[in-house]
Amino acid sequence: MIILFTPLALGSWWGLIPAGVITIFVILRLLDEEKVLLKELHGYDVYCQKTRFHLVPFIW
């Protein structure tokens, strides 16, 4: 979230373009990491069942 709001705080509308791209890549990396953890880390599936929100409370 800080990546997206920093350009706004600085008044740079052009800064939203790279911030959006960076955010998309971070989300894609997180999704890929989640797949790897589910496949290779013993007990991670049980953790996922117990913990609904992993990154942002009440959202994701």
N, C-alpha and C positions, 0 to 999 in steps of 0.2 A: 504494500500500500504506500510505503514511503517513496518508492520509485515513481509512482504515478502522481503523488501530490507535491513533490519537490518542485517540478517545473511550474505548477500553478502558484505555489508560494512565492516563487521568484518572478512570476509574471511572464514566463516564457511559454507562449503557446506552441512555438516550434519544438520546444523540449518535450512536448507530449508524444511526438512521433517516435523518437528513440525509446522513450519510457514505455510506450505501448509495445514496441517490438521486444524489449527486454522482458516485460511482463509475460508476454506470450511464450518466450523461450523458457522462462522460469517455470511456468505452469506445465509445459510439455516435459521438462526435466523431472518435475515432481511426479507426474503421472507415470513416467518411465521408471523412476526409482521405486514407486509403489508396486509396480509389477515385479520388479527384481526382488524386492523384499518379500512379497507374497510367495514367490517361487523358491527363494533360497534361504530365507530365515525361518528356522523352526519356531513355531508358536506365534508368528506374526498374524496369521489368520485369526487366531483366538483373540489377540489384542485388538484387531480391527472390529471384531464382533462386539467387544466390550466398550471400545472407544469409538463413538460415532463421528466426532469432529476431531481431525488430526491437526489442522493448520490454523483455521480461523474459527473461533468459537461460534456455534450456532449457524455457521455457513458452510464450511468445508472441512 
